[in-house]
Amino acid sequence: MDKPTDIDEYIAAFPEEVQKLLQQVRTTIHKTAPEAEETISYGMPAFKLNGIIVYFAAFKSHIGLYALPSGNAAFQTELGTYKTGKGSIQFPFDKPLPIDLIIKIVKFRIEENQKKAELKKKK
């Protein structure tokens, strides 16, 4: 796949069932962070507000959500049933997307980015 220039192009490159899941993640993030800017970063869809909030991407058998290490650390208990890495979470295609958890993670990352932005202003 060529590097997409926007999220619509990224999503369109996948099979219809995967497109639905990606669009669900995108819509959830957009509703939770309506003031965030959509972008492509590292070849993946991302939302920015005072820095990157989250990235997301589709793979062979899962949707990956990248909430950076802090997002994963803050939700270790809720993420217990998912495969995770240092800053990644895998949501398998064969299970419903945990929309409420995605919303919590996005809200956490918005707040975290806001605090960092305020600290920078004080310096």
C-alpha positions, 0 to 999 in steps of 0.5 A, spaced: 500 500 500 502 506 498 503 511 503 496 514 504 495 522 504 489 522 509 485 517 513 479 516 508 484 514 503 487 509 509 481 506 510 479 505 503 485 501 502 482 495 506 476 490 505 469 492 507 469 489 514 475 492 516 473 499 513 467 498 518 471 497 524 476 503 522 471 508 521 468 506 528 474 507 531 475 514 527 468 516 529 469 514 536 475 518 537 472 524 533 466 524 537 470 524 544 475 529 541 472 534 536 477 539 536 482 534 534 486 534 527 486 528 523 493 526 520 497 521 517 503 520 521 508 514 521 503 511 515 497 511 520 491 515 522 492 519 528 489 525 532 492 531 534 491 536 540 497 539 543 500 533 540 498 526 538 492 523 542 492 516 539 494 513 532 490 507 530 491 502 524 489 495 521 493 489 521 491 482 518 487 480 524 486 486 529 485 493 529 491 496 533 490 502 537 497 506 540 495 510 546 503 511 547 506 508 553 502 512 558 495 510 555 497 503 556 499 504 563 493 508 566 488 502 563 492 496 565 486 493 568 481 494 563 486 492 558 488 485 561 484 481 556 487 484 550 494 483 547 498 489 548 505 492 547 509 498 550 504 503 547 500 498 543 493 495 544 490 489 539 483 489 538 481 482 534 477 482 529 473 477 532 470 481 538 466 487 538 470 494 539 471 496 546 468 503 544 467 505 552 474 503 553 477 507 547 473 513 549 476 513 556 483 512 553 482 518 548 480 522 554 486 520 558 490 522 553 487 529 551 488 531 559 495 528 559 497 533 552 493 539 555 497 538 562 504 538 558 501 544 554 500 548 560 507 546 563 510 549 556 506 555 557 509 556 564 516 556 562 
